[in-house]
Structure formats: structure tokens, C-alpha cells
Amino acid sequence: MSVATFSPRNAVLLLIIVVVAALRLLSFMDLGPLTYFTPVGAMALFGAAYFRGNVKPYLFPLLTLFISDLVLSYTLFAEYRNGSILYAGWYWTYLAFALMTISGKLILKTVTIPRLVASIVTATLIHWLISDIGACVVENKFTFPYYFGRLITALPYELRFLGGTAFFSAIMFGIFELVQRRYTALKPAKASN
């Protein structure tokens, strides 16, 4: 990627994602009901909505997710690595993240509040279904009754995921929309950047 294609717009978008990814690390501290109140879904949707092209919407949010996962993997969750660089079944989380980004690209072609709400709900459903399929496969227990039981057990976590995605989406999208209105250099170029 050349410096010429890394516009001020992309720099601001990436900065917002990096700051929110750093806040993700705080979501794993013992904060009671706010534990796992995560910005992961918001990062996927934000990248999908504002980065142009076919690589940047996935690359930058996935890269920040990966870096924050590395930090978590070698600090708070070191016992779950089992000899690998990340936790068991990490690829299911990344698949869900990529699918959330695809859904965001499809739903958020124009950023409006109803479209943002639809994308938040869709991202949460994708995360819920894919993460639990992944957990069943990793545990080698993929049967319908077991999967259905995991879905029910995961509901409180997914409600926090929904809340985190909505909260951080409101912050990320809100900040960028306000800054974009103030600084015209951040508006998208007519050609794909």
C-alpha cells in the first residue's frame, strides 16, 4: 500500500478503529455486567461502511482485532492458547468477523440510522450463530441438541455483544460523521481510494 493511497480519510478511520480496539482490552476486565461489552461488531461494521475497495474494509479491522487478540492471548487468556498463537477456534471468530463485514458492506451502502440498526442486529446474529457453531466443532460435539443448548447458554453474552456493538457503533459512526462534516478532506473521493 503506497502512501499516496493512504489518505487522511483512511488515517482517521484507522485511528478510530485502533482506539476502539484498545478499549476492547478493557472489556475483558472484571467489570461485572459490562464484561464482554465488546466493540468487535462495531469495528467490522465501521470498516465496512467507510473504507473503500475490497481489501481495506476487511484488512484494517481484522488487523486491529488480531493485534488486540494477541495482547489478550499473551496476557489475560494465556492459559487458553494451548500451544498456538491464539485461542482454540479463533478462526471461527474471524470468519464471523468477515461475515459481519460483508453484511455491513451490503446493508450500509449509505449510512442511515435504520440501516445501522439493521446491521447491528445482523452482525449480532452472525456472531451468535457462527461462534456457537465454531465452539461445537472445536469441542467435537456438533449435534443439534448440543448446538441449541449452546445458543441458549450464550444468549446473555450475545445480548452484551449486541449492546457493545450498538454502543460503540454509535460512538464510532457518530464521531466520524461529525468530523467528516467539519473537515471536507475526510469525505469520500469520487473514485475508489
GUNU-580897 format. One record per atom (N, C-alpha, C): x, y, z negated; atom name. Coordinates in steps of 0.1 Angstrom, whole numbers, always signed. Layout:
<recs>
u = X&v = Y&w = Z&vexvo = CA
...
</recs>
This chain:
<recs>
u = +9&v = -12&w = +0&vexvo = N
u = +0&v = +0&w = +0&vexvo = CA
u = +9&v = +12&w = +0&vexvo = C
u = +7&v = +21&w = +10&vexvo = N
u = +15&v = +33&w = +10&vexvo = CA
u = +10&v = +44&w = +2&vexvo = C
u = +19&v = +53&w = -1&vexvo = N
u = +15&v = +65&w = -10&vexvo = CA
u = +4&v = +73&w = -2&vexvo = C
u = +5&v = +73&w = +11&vexvo = N
u = -5&v = +81&w = +19&vexvo = CA
u = -19&v = +76&w = +17&vexvo = C
u = -21&v = +63&w = +15&vexvo = N
u = -34&v = +57&w = +13&vexvo = CA
u = -39&v = +57&w = -1&vexvo = C
u = -30&v = +61&w = -10&vexvo = N
u = -34&v = +61&w = -24&vexvo = CA
u = -37&v = +76&w = -27&vexvo = C
u = -49&v = +79&w = -24&vexvo = N
u = -54&v = +93&w = -25&vexvo = CA
u = -57&v = +97&w = -40&vexvo = C
u = -59&v = +110&w = -42&vexvo = N
u = -63&v = +115&w = -56&vexvo = CA
u = -75&v = +108&w = -60&vexvo = C
u = -85&v = +105&w = -51&vexvo = N
u = -97&v = +98&w = -55&vexvo = CA
u = -94&v = +84&w = -61&vexvo = C
u = -85&v = +77&w = -53&vexvo = N
u = -82&v = +63&w = -58&vexvo = CA
u = -74&v = +64&w = -71&vexvo = C
u = -66&v = +74&w = -73&vexvo = N
u = -58&v = +76&w = -86&vexvo = CA
u = -68&v = +78&w = -97&vexvo = C
u = -78&v = +87&w = -96&vexvo = N
u = -88&v = +89&w = -106&vexvo = CA
u = -96&v = +77&w = -109&vexvo = C
u = -100&v = +70&w = -99&vexvo = N
u = -108&v = +58&w = -100&vexvo = CA
u = -100&v = +47&w = -108&vexvo = C
u = -87&v = +46&w = -104&vexvo = N
u = -79&v = +36&w = -111&vexvo = CA
u = -76&v = +40&w = -126&vexvo = C
u = -74&v = +53&w = -128&vexvo = N
u = -72&v = +58&w = -142&vexvo = CA
u = -84&v = +55&w = -151&vexvo = C
u = -96&v = +57&w = -146&vexvo = N
u = -108&v = +54&w = -153&vexvo = CA
u = -109&v = +39&w = -157&vexvo = C
u = -106&v = +31&w = -147&vexvo = N
u = -106&v = +16&w = -149&vexvo = CA
u = -96&v = +12&w = -159&vexvo = C
u = -84&v = +18&w = -158&vexvo = N
u = -73&v = +14&w = -168&vexvo = CA
u = -77&v = +18&w = -182&vexvo = C
u = -82&v = +30&w = -184&vexvo = N
u = -86&v = +35&w = -197&vexvo = CA
u = -97&v = +26&w = -203&vexvo = C
u = -107&v = +22&w = -195&vexvo = N
u = -117&v = +13&w = -199&vexvo = CA
u = -112&v = -1&w = -202&vexvo = C
u = -103&v = -5&w = -194&vexvo = N
u = -97&v = -19&w = -197&vexvo = CA
u = -89&v = -18&w = -210&vexvo = C
u = -83&v = -7&w = -213&vexvo = N
u = -76&v = -6&w = -226&vexvo = CA
u = -87&v = -7&w = -237&vexvo = C
u = -98&v = +0&w = -235&vexvo = N
u = -109&v = -1&w = -245&vexvo = CA
u = -114&v = -15&w = -247&vexvo = C
u = -113&v = -23&w = -236&vexvo = N
u = -117&v = -37&w = -237&vexvo = CA
u = -110&v = -45&w = -248&vexvo = C
u = -97&v = -41&w = -250&vexvo = N
u = -89&v = -48&w = -260&vexvo = CA
u = -95&v = -45&w = -274&vexvo = C
u = -101&v = -34&w = -276&vexvo = N
u = -108&v = -31&w = -289&vexvo = CA
u = -121&v = -39&w = -291&vexvo = C
u = -127&v = -43&w = -280&vexvo = N
u = -139&v = -51&w = -281&vexvo = CA
u = -137&v = -64&w = -288&vexvo = C
u = -125&v = -69&w = -289&vexvo = N
u = -122&v = -82&w = -295&vexvo = CA
u = -118&v = -81&w = -309&vexvo = C
u = -118&v = -69&w = -314&vexvo = N
u = -115&v = -67&w = -329&vexvo = CA
u = -128&v = -71&w = -336&vexvo = C
u = -127&v = -75&w = -349&vexvo = N
u = -138&v = -79&w = -356&vexvo = CA
u = -147&v = -67&w = -359&vexvo = C
u = -156&v = -64&w = -350&vexvo = N
u = -165&v = -52&w = -352&vexvo = CA
u = -179&v = -56&w = -354&vexvo = C
u = -181&v = -68&w = -360&vexvo = N
u = -195&v = -72&w = -363&vexvo = CA
u = -203&v = -74&w = -350&vexvo = C
u = -214&v = -68&w = -349&vexvo = N
u = -223&v = -69&w = -338&vexvo = CA
u = -217&v = -64&w = -325&vexvo = C
u = -207&v = -55&w = -326&vexvo = N
u = -201&v = -50&w = -314&vexvo = CA
u = -190&v = -58&w = -308&vexvo = C
u = -186&v = -69&w = -315&vexvo = N
u = -176&v = -78&w = -309&vexvo = CA
u = -181&v = -83&w = -296&vexvo = C
u = -172&v = -84&w = -286&vexvo = N
u = -175&v = -88&w = -273&vexvo = CA
u = -184&v = -78&w = -266&vexvo = C
u = -185&v = -66&w = -270&vexvo = N
u = -192&v = -55&w = -263&vexvo = CA
u = -182&v = -50&w = -253&vexvo = C
u = -182&v = -56&w = -242&vexvo = N
u = -171&v = -55&w = -232&vexvo = CA
u = -174&v = -47&w = -220&vexvo = C
u = -164&v = -40&w = -214&vexvo = N
u = -166&v = -32&w = -202&vexvo = CA
u = -163&v = -40&w = -189&vexvo = C
u = -162&v = -53&w = -190&vexvo = N
u = -157&v = -61&w = -178&vexvo = CA
u = -167&v = -59&w = -167&vexvo = C
u = -180&v = -61&w = -169&vexvo = N
u = -190&v = -59&w = -159&vexvo = CA
u = -190&v = -45&w = -153&vexvo = C
u = -189&v = -35&w = -161&vexvo = N
u = -188&v = -21&w = -157&vexvo = CA
u = -176&v = -19&w = -148&vexvo = C
u = -165&v = -25&w = -151&vexvo = N
u = -153&v = -24&w = -143&vexvo = CA
u = -155&v = -29&w = -129&vexvo = C
u = -161&v = -41&w = -128&vexvo = N
u = -164&v = -47&w = -115&vexvo = CA
u = -174&v = -38&w = -107&vexvo = C
u = -184&v = -33&w = -113&vexvo = N
u = -194&v = -25&w = -106&vexvo = CA
u = -188&v = -12&w = -102&vexvo = C
u = -180&v = -6&w = -110&vexvo = N
u = -174&v = +7&w = -107&vexvo = CA
u = -165&v = +6&w = -95&vexvo = C
u = -156&v = -4&w = -96&vexvo = N
u = -147&v = -6&w = -84&vexvo = CA
u = -155&v = -9&w = -71&vexvo = C
u = -166&v = -17&w = -72&vexvo = N
u = -174&v = -20&w = -61&vexvo = CA
u = -180&v = -7&w = -55&vexvo = C
u = -185&v = +1&w = -63&vexvo = N
u = -192&v = +13&w = -59&vexvo = CA
u = -183&v = +24&w = -53&vexvo = C
u = -171&v = +26&w = -58&vexvo = N
u = -163&v = +37&w = -54&vexvo = CA
u = -151&v = +34&w = -46&vexvo = C
u = -145&v = +23&w = -47&vexvo = N
u = -133&v = +20&w = -39&vexvo = CA
u = -138&v = +16&w = -25&vexvo = C
u = -131&v = +21&w = -15&vexvo = N
u = -134&v = +18&w = -1&vexvo = CA
u = -125&v = +7&w = +4&vexvo = C
u = -130&v = +0&w = +15&vexvo = N
u = -123&v = -11&w = +21&vexvo = CA
u = -127&v = -24&w = +15&vexvo = C
u = -120&v = -34&w = +19&vexvo = N
u = -123&v = -48&w = +15&vexvo = CA
u = -114&v = -53&w = +4&vexvo = C
u = -103&v = -46&w = +1&vexvo = N
u = -94&v = -51&w = -9&vexvo = CA
u = -94&v = -44&w = -22&vexvo = C
u = -94&v = -30&w = -21&vexvo = N
u = -93&v = -22&w = -33&vexvo = CA
u = -105&v = -24&w = -43&vexvo = C
u = -117&v = -26&w = -38&vexvo = N
u = -128&v = -29&w = -48&vexvo = CA
u = -126&v = -41&w = -57&vexvo = C
u = -118&v = -51&w = -52&vexvo = N
u = -116&v = -63&w = -59&vexvo = CA
u = -102&v = -62&w = -66&vexvo = C
u = -92&v = -57&w = -59&vexvo = N
u = -78&v = -57&w = -64&vexvo = CA
u = -76&v = -49&w = -77&vexvo = C
u = -80&v = -37&w = -77&vexvo = N
u = -78&v = -28&w = -88&vexvo = CA
u = -85&v = -33&w = -101&vexvo = C
u = -98&v = -35&w = -100&vexvo = N
u = -105&v = -40&w = -112&vexvo = CA
u = -100&v = -54&w = -117&vexvo = C
u = -97&v = -63&w = -107&vexvo = N
u = -92&v = -76&w = -111&vexvo = CA
u = -78&v = -75&w = -117&vexvo = C
u = -70&v = -66&w = -112&vexvo = N
u = -56&v = -64&w = -117&vexvo = CA
u = -57&v = -59&w = -132&vexvo = C
u = -65&v = -50&w = -134&vexvo = N
u = -66&v = -44&w = -148&vexvo = CA
u = -72&v = -55&w = -157&vexvo = C
u = -82&v = -63&w = -152&vexvo = N
u = -87&v = -74&w = -160&vexvo = CA
u = -76&v = -84&w = -163&vexvo = C
u = -68&v = -87&w = -153&vexvo = N
u = -57&v = -97&w = -155&vexvo = CA
u = -47&v = -92&w = -166&vexvo = C
u = -43&v = -79&w = -165&vexvo = N
u = -34&v = -73&w = -174&vexvo = CA
u = -39&v = -73&w = -188&vexvo = C
u = -52&v = -69&w = -190&vexvo = N
u = -58&v = -70&w = -203&vexvo = CA
u = -60&v = -84&w = -208&vexvo = C
u = -62&v = -94&w = -199&vexvo = N
u = -63&v = -108&w = -203&vexvo = CA
u = -49&v = -113&w = -208&vexvo = C
u = -39&v = -108&w = -201&vexvo = N
u = -25&v = -112&w = -205&vexvo = CA
u = -22&v = -107&w = -219&vexvo = C
u = -26&v = -95&w = -222&vexvo = N
u = -24&v = -89&w = -235&vexvo = CA
u = -31&v = -97&w = -246&vexvo = C
u = -44&v = -100&w = -243&vexvo = N
u = -52&v = -108&w = -252&vexvo = CA
u = -47&v = -122&w = -254&vexvo = C
u = -43&v = -128&w = -243&vexvo = N
u = -38&v = -142&w = -243&vexvo = CA
u = -25&v = -144&w = -251&vexvo = C
u = -17&v = -133&w = -252&vexvo = N
u = -5&v = -135&w = -259&vexvo = CA
u = -5&v = -128&w = -273&vexvo = C
u = -17&v = -123&w = -276&vexvo = N
u = -19&v = -117&w = -290&vexvo = CA
u = -30&v = -124&w = -297&vexvo = C
u = -42&v = -119&w = -295&vexvo = N
u = -54&v = -124&w = -303&vexvo = CA
u = -57&v = -139&w = -300&vexvo = C
u = -56&v = -143&w = -287&vexvo = N
u = -60&v = -156&w = -283&vexvo = CA
u = -49&v = -165&w = -279&vexvo = C
u = -37&v = -164&w = -285&vexvo = N
u = -26&v = -172&w = -282&vexvo = CA
u = -28&v = -187&w = -283&vexvo = C
u = -36&v = -191&w = -293&vexvo = N
u = -39&v = -205&w = -296&vexvo = CA
u = -48&v = -212&w = -285&vexvo = C
u = -54&v = -203&w = -277&vexvo = N
u = -63&v = -209&w = -266&vexvo = CA
u = -56&v = -211&w = -253&vexvo = C
u = -44&v = -207&w = -252&vexvo = N
u = -37&v = -208&w = -239&vexvo = CA
u = -34&v = -222&w = -235&vexvo = C
u = -31&v = -231&w = -244&vexvo = N
u = -28&v = -245&w = -241&vexvo = CA
u = -18&v = -247&w = -230&vexvo = C
u = -7&v = -239&w = -232&vexvo = N
u = +4&v = -240&w = -222&vexvo = CA
u = +3&v = -233&w = -209&vexvo = C
u = -8&v = -227&w = -207&vexvo = N
u = -10&v = -219&w = -194&vexvo = CA
u = -8&v = -204&w = -197&vexvo = C
u = -8&v = -196&w = -187&vexvo = N
u = -7&v = -182&w = -189&vexvo = CA
u = -19&v = -175&w = -195&vexvo = C
u = -31&v = -181&w = -192&vexvo = N
u = -43&v = -175&w = -197&vexvo = CA
u = -51&v = -187&w = -204&vexvo = C
u = -63&v = -184&w = -208&vexvo = N
u = -71&v = -193&w = -215&vexvo = CA
u = -77&v = -204&w = -205&vexvo = C
u = -82&v = -215&w = -211&vexvo = N
u = -87&v = -226&w = -202&vexvo = CA
u = -99&v = -220&w = -195&vexvo = C
u = -100&v = -223&w = -182&vexvo = N
u = -112&v = -220&w = -174&vexvo = CA
u = -112&v = -205&w = -170&vexvo = C
u = -101&v = -198&w = -171&vexvo = N
u = -100&v = -184&w = -167&vexvo = CA
u = -105&v = -181&w = -153&vexvo = C
u = -103&v = -191&w = -144&vexvo = N
u = -107&v = -189&w = -130&vexvo = CA
u = -122&v = -188&w = -129&vexvo = C
u = -130&v = -193&w = -138&vexvo = N
u = -145&v = -191&w = -138&vexvo = CA
u = -148&v = -177&w = -141&vexvo = C
u = -141&v = -171&w = -150&vexvo = N
u = -144&v = -157&w = -153&vexvo = CA
u = -140&v = -148&w = -142&vexvo = C
u = -129&v = -151&w = -135&vexvo = N
u = -125&v = -143&w = -123&vexvo = CA
u = -134&v = -145&w = -112&vexvo = C
u = -140&v = -157&w = -110&vexvo = N
u = -150&v = -160&w = -100&vexvo = CA
u = -162&v = -152&w = -103&vexvo = C
u = -167&v = -152&w = -115&vexvo = N
u = -178&v = -143&w = -119&vexvo = CA
u = -176&v = -129&w = -116&vexvo = C
u = -164&v = -124&w = -120&vexvo = N
u = -160&v = -110&w = -118&vexvo = CA
u = -160&v = -107&w = -103&vexvo = C
u = -155&v = -116&w = -94&vexvo = N
u = -155&v = -113&w = -80&vexvo = CA
u = -170&v = -113&w = -75&vexvo = C
u = -178&v = -122&w = -80&vexvo = N
u = -192&v = -122&w = -75&vexvo = CA
u = -200&v = -109&w = -80&vexvo = C
u = -196&v = -105&w = -92&vexvo = N
u = -202&v = -92&w = -97&vexvo = CA
u = -198&v = -81&w = -88&vexvo = C
u = -185&v = -81&w = -83&vexvo = N
u = -181&v = -70&w = -74&vexvo = CA
u = -188&v = -71&w = -61&vexvo = C
u = -190&v = -83&w = -56&vexvo = N
u = -198&v = -85&w = -43&vexvo = CA
u = -212&v = -79&w = -45&vexvo = C
u = -218&v = -83&w = -56&vexvo = N
u = -232&v = -78&w = -58&vexvo = CA
u = -232&v = -63&w = -60&vexvo = C
u = -222&v = -58&w = -66&vexvo = N
u = -221&v = -43&w = -68&vexvo = CA
u = -220&v = -36&w = -54&vexvo = C
u = -211&v = -42&w = -45&vexvo = N
u = -210&v = -36&w = -32&vexvo = CA
u = -223&v = -36&w = -24&vexvo = C
u = -230&v = -47&w = -26&vexvo = N
u = -243&v = -48&w = -19&vexvo = CA
u = -254&v = -39&w = -25&vexvo = C
u = -255&v = -38&w = -38&vexvo = N
u = -265&v = -30&w = -44&vexvo = CA
u = -262&v = -15&w = -45&vexvo = C
u = -249&v = -12&w = -47&vexvo = N
u = -245&v = +2&w = -49&vexvo = CA
u = -239&v = +9&w = -37&vexvo = C
u = -245&v = +6&w = -26&vexvo = N
u = -241&v = +13&w = -13&vexvo = CA
u = -243&v = +28&w = -15&vexvo = C
u = -253&v = +32&w = -22&vexvo = N
u = -255&v = +45&w = -27&vexvo = CA
u = -257&v = +44&w = -42&vexvo = C
u = -250&v = +53&w = -49&vexvo = N
u = -251&v = +52&w = -64&vexvo = CA
u = -263&v = +60&w = -69&vexvo = C
u = -273&v = +53&w = -73&vexvo = N
u = -285&v = +59&w = -80&vexvo = CA
u = -288&v = +52&w = -93&vexvo = C
u = -295&v = +58&w = -102&vexvo = N
u = -298&v = +51&w = -114&vexvo = CA
u = -305&v = +38&w = -113&vexvo = C
u = -316&v = +37&w = -105&vexvo = N
u = -323&v = +24&w = -103&vexvo = CA
u = -313&v = +13&w = -97&vexvo = C
u = -305&v = +17&w = -88&vexvo = N
u = -296&v = +8&w = -82&vexvo = CA
u = -285&v = +3&w = -92&vexvo = C
u = -281&v = +13&w = -101&vexvo = N
u = -271&v = +10&w = -111&vexvo = CA
u = -277&v = +0&w = -121&vexvo = C
u = -290&v = +2&w = -125&vexvo = N
u = -296&v = -6&w = -135&vexvo = CA
u = -298&v = -20&w = -128&vexvo = C
u = -302&v = -21&w = -116&vexvo = N
u = -303&v = -34&w = -109&vexvo = CA
u = -289&v = -41&w = -108&vexvo = C
u = -279&v = -34&w = -106&vexvo = N
u = -266&v = -40&w = -105&vexvo = CA
u = -261&v = -45&w = -119&vexvo = C
u = -264&v = -38&w = -129&vexvo = N
u = -260&v = -42&w = -143&vexvo = CA
u = -267&v = -55&w = -147&vexvo = C
u = -280&v = -56&w = -144&vexvo = N
u = -288&v = -68&w = -147&vexvo = CA
u = -282&v = -79&w = -139&vexvo = C
u = -280&v = -77&w = -126&vexvo = N
u = -274&v = -87&w = -117&vexvo = CA
u = -261&v = -92&w = -122&vexvo = C
u = -252&v = -83&w = -125&vexvo = N
u = -239&v = -87&w = -130&vexvo = CA
u = -239&v = -95&w = -143&vexvo = C
u = -248&v = -92&w = -152&vexvo = N
u = -250&v = -99&w = -164&vexvo = CA
u = -255&v = -113&w = -161&vexvo = C
u = -264&v = -115&w = -152&vexvo = N
u = -269&v = -128&w = -148&vexvo = CA
u = -258&v = -136&w = -142&vexvo = C
u = -251&v = -130&w = -133&vexvo = N
u = -240&v = -137&w = -127&vexvo = CA
u = -230&v = -142&w = -137&vexvo = C
u = -226&v = -133&w = -146&vexvo = N
u = -217&v = -137&w = -157&vexvo = CA
u = -222&v = -148&w = -165&vexvo = C
u = -235&v = -147&w = -169&vexvo = N
u = -241&v = -157&w = -178&vexvo = CA
u = -241&v = -171&w = -171&vexvo = C
u = -245&v = -172&w = -158&vexvo = N
u = -246&v = -184&w = -152&vexvo = CA
u = -233&v = -190&w = -148&vexvo = C
u = -224&v = -182&w = -143&vexvo = N
u = -211&v = -187&w = -138&vexvo = CA
u = -202&v = -191&w = -150&vexvo = C
u = -202&v = -182&w = -160&vexvo = N
u = -193&v = -185&w = -172&vexvo = CA
u = -198&v = -198&w = -179&vexvo = C
u = -211&v = -201&w = -180&vexvo = N
u = -215&v = -213&w = -186&vexvo = CA
u = -213&v = -225&w = -178&vexvo = C
u = -214&v = -224&w = -165&vexvo = N
u = -211&v = -235&w = -156&vexvo = CA
u = -196&v = -238&w = -158&vexvo = C
u = -188&v = -228&w = -158&vexvo = N
u = -173&v = -230&w = -160&vexvo = CA
u = -170&v = -237&w = -173&vexvo = C
u = -177&v = -232&w = -184&vexvo = N
u = -175&v = -238&w = -197&vexvo = CA
u = -178&v = -253&w = -197&vexvo = C
u = -189&v = -256&w = -190&vexvo = N
u = -194&v = -271&w = -190&vexvo = CA
u = -184&v = -279&w = -182&vexvo = C
u = -179&v = -273&w = -171&vexvo = N
u = -169&v = -281&w = -162&vexvo = CA
u = -156&v = -283&w = -170&vexvo = C
u = -151&v = -272&w = -177&vexvo = N
u = -139&v = -273&w = -184&vexvo = CA
u = -140&v = -283&w = -196&vexvo = C
u = -152&v = -283&w = -202&vexvo = N
u = -154&v = -293&w = -213&vexvo = CA
u = -157&v = -307&w = -207&vexvo = C
u = -159&v = -308&w = -194&vexvo = N
u = -162&v = -321&w = -188&vexvo = CA
u = -176&v = -326&w = -193&vexvo = C
u = -185&v = -317&w = -194&vexvo = N
u = -198&v = -321&w = -200&vexvo = CA
u = -209&v = -314&w = -191&vexvo = C
u = -208&v = -314&w = -178&vexvo = N
u = -217&v = -307&w = -170&vexvo = CA
u = -229&v = -316&w = -167&vexvo = C
u = -239&v = -315&w = -175&vexvo = N
u = -252&v = -322&w = -173&vexvo = CA
u = -263&v = -311&w = -175&vexvo = C
u = -274&v = -312&w = -169&vexvo = N
u = -284&v = -302&w = -171&vexvo = CA
u = -288&v = -299&w = -185&vexvo = C
u = -291&v = -309&w = -193&vexvo = N
u = -295&v = -306&w = -207&vexvo = CA
u = -283&v = -298&w = -215&vexvo = C
u = -271&v = -302&w = -213&vexvo = N
u = -260&v = -296&w = -219&vexvo = CA
u = -259&v = -281&w = -214&vexvo = C
u = -259&v = -280&w = -201&vexvo = N
u = -258&v = -266&w = -195&vexvo = CA
u = -270&v = -257&w = -200&vexvo = C
u = -282&v = -262&w = -200&vexvo = N
u = -293&v = -254&w = -205&vexvo = CA
u = -291&v = -250&w = -220&vexvo = C
u = -286&v = -260&w = -228&vexvo = N
u = -283&v = -257&w = -242&vexvo = CA
u = -272&v = -246&w = -243&vexvo = C
u = -262&v = -246&w = -234&vexvo = N
u = -252&v = -236&w = -235&vexvo = CA
u = -257&v = -222&w = -231&vexvo = C
u = -267&v = -222&w = -221&vexvo = N
u = -273&v = -210&w = -217&vexvo = CA
u = -280&v = -203&w = -229&vexvo = C
u = -287&v = -211&w = -236&vexvo = N
u = -295&v = -206&w = -248&vexvo = CA
u = -285&v = -201&w = -259&vexvo = C
u = -275&v = -209&w = -261&vexvo = N
u = -265&v = -206&w = -271&vexvo = CA
u = -257&v = -193&w = -268&vexvo = C
u = -255&v = -191&w = -255&vexvo = N
u = -248&v = -179&w = -250&vexvo = CA
u = -256&v = -166&w = -249&vexvo = C
u = -269&v = -167&w = -251&vexvo = N
u = -278&v = -156&w = -250&vexvo = CA
u = -274&v = -144&w = -258&vexvo = C
u = -271&v = -145&w = -271&vexvo = N
u = -266&v = -133&w = -279&vexvo = CA
u = -254&v = -127&w = -273&vexvo = C
u = -244&v = -135&w = -269&vexvo = N
u = -232&v = -130&w = -262&vexvo = CA
u = -236&v = -122&w = -250&vexvo = C
u = -244&v = -128&w = -242&vexvo = N
u = -248&v = -121&w = -229&vexvo = CA
u = -256&v = -109&w = -231&vexvo = C
u = -263&v = -108&w = -242&vexvo = N
u = -270&v = -95&w = -245&vexvo = CA
u = -260&v = -84&w = -248&vexvo = C
u = -250&v = -88&w = -255&vexvo = N
u = -239&v = -79&w = -258&vexvo = CA
u = -231&v = -75&w = -245&vexvo = C
u = -230&v = -85&w = -236&vexvo = N
u = -223&v = -82&w = -223&vexvo = CA
u = -232&v = -72&w = -216&vexvo = C
u = -245&v = -74&w = -216&vexvo = N
u = -254&v = -65&w = -209&vexvo = CA
u = -253&v = -51&w = -215&vexvo = C
u = -253&v = -50&w = -228&vexvo = N
u = -252&v = -38&w = -235&vexvo = CA
u = -238&v = -31&w = -232&vexvo = C
u = -228&v = -38&w = -232&vexvo = N
u = -214&v = -33&w = -229&vexvo = CA
u = -214&v = -28&w = -214&vexvo = C
u = -219&v = -36&w = -205&vexvo = N
u = -219&v = -33&w = -191&vexvo = CA
u = -227&v = -20&w = -189&vexvo = C
u = -239&v = -19&w = -195&vexvo = N
u = -247&v = -7&w = -194&vexvo = CA
u = -240&v = +5&w = -200&vexvo = C
u = -235&v = +4&w = -212&vexvo = N
u = -228&v = +15&w = -219&vexvo = CA
u = -216&v = +20&w = -211&vexvo = C
u = -207&v = +11&w = -208&vexvo = N
u = -195&v = +15&w = -201&vexvo = CA
u = -198&v = +20&w = -186&vexvo = C
u = -208&v = +14&w = -180&vexvo = N
u = -212&v = +19&w = -167&vexvo = CA
u = -217&v = +33&w = -168&vexvo = C
u = -225&v = +36&w = -178&vexvo = N
u = -230&v = +50&w = -179&vexvo = CA
u = -218&v = +60&w = -181&vexvo = C
u = -208&v = +56&w = -189&vexvo = N
u = -197&v = +64&w = -191&vexvo = CA
u = -189&v = +66&w = -178&vexvo = C
u = -185&v = +54&w = -172&vexvo = N
u = -176&v = +54&w = -161&vexvo = CA
u = -183&v = +62&w = -149&vexvo = C
u = -195&v = +58&w = -145&vexvo = N
u = -202&v = +64&w = -134&vexvo = CA
u = -205&v = +78&w = -137&vexvo = C
u = -209&v = +81&w = -149&vexvo = N
u = -212&v = +95&w = -153&vexvo = CA
u = -200&v = +104&w = -152&vexvo = C
u = -189&v = +100&w = -158&vexvo = N
u = -177&v = +108&w = -157&vexvo = CA
u = -173&v = +110&w = -143&vexvo = C
u = -172&v = +99&w = -135&vexvo = N
u = -167&v = +101&w = -121&vexvo = CA
u = -177&v = +110&w = -113&vexvo = C
u = -190&v = +108&w = -115&vexvo = N
u = -199&v = +117&w = -107&vexvo = CA
u = -197&v = +131&w = -111&vexvo = C
u = -196&v = +134&w = -124&vexvo = N
u = -193&v = +148&w = -128&vexvo = CA
u = -180&v = +154&w = -122&vexvo = C
u = -170&v = +146&w = -124&vexvo = N
u = -156&v = +150&w = -119&vexvo = CA
u = -156&v = +152&w = -104&vexvo = C
u = -163&v = +143&w = -97&vexvo = N
u = -164&v = +143&w = -82&vexvo = CA
u = -171&v = +156&w = -77&vexvo = C
u = -181&v = +160&w = -85&vexvo = N
u = -188&v = +172&w = -81&vexvo = CA
u = -180&v = +185&w = -84&vexvo = C
u = -171&v = +184&w = -94&vexvo = N
u = -163&v = +195&w = -97&vexvo = CA
u = -151&v = +197&w = -88&vexvo = C
u = -145&v = +185&w = -84&vexvo = N
u = -133&v = +185&w = -75&vexvo = CA
u = -136&v = +178&w = -62&vexvo = C
u = -138&v = +186&w = -52&vexvo = N
u = -142&v = +181&w = -39&vexvo = CA
u = -132&v = +172&w = -33&vexvo = C
u = -119&v = +172&w = -37&vexvo = N
u = -109&v = +163&w = -32&vexvo = CA
u = -112&v = +148&w = -36&vexvo = C
u = -121&v = +146&w = -46&vexvo = N
u = -124&v = +133&w = -50&vexvo = CA
u = -136&v = +127&w = -42&vexvo = C
u = -142&v = +135&w = -34&vexvo = N
u = -153&v = +130&w = -26&vexvo = CA
u = -148&v = +120&w = -16&vexvo = C
u = -155&v = +110&w = -12&vexvo = N
u = -150&v = +101&w = -2&vexvo = CA
u = -147&v = +107&w = +11&vexvo = C
u = -137&v = +103&w = +18&vexvo = N
u = -133&v = +107&w = +31&vexvo = CA
u = -143&v = +101&w = +41&vexvo = C
u = -145&v = +107&w = +52&vexvo = N
u = -154&v = +101&w = +62&vexvo = CA
u = -149&v = +88&w = +67&vexvo = C
u = -136&v = +87&w = +70&vexvo = N
u = -130&v = +74&w = +74&vexvo = CA
u = -127&v = +66&w = +61&vexvo = C
u = -126&v = +52&w = +63&vexvo = N
u = -123&v = +44&w = +51&vexvo = CA
u = -109&v = +47&w = +47&vexvo = C
u = -107&v = +49&w = +33&vexvo = N
u = -94&v = +52&w = +28&vexvo = CA
u = -88&v = +41&w = +21&vexvo = C
</recs>
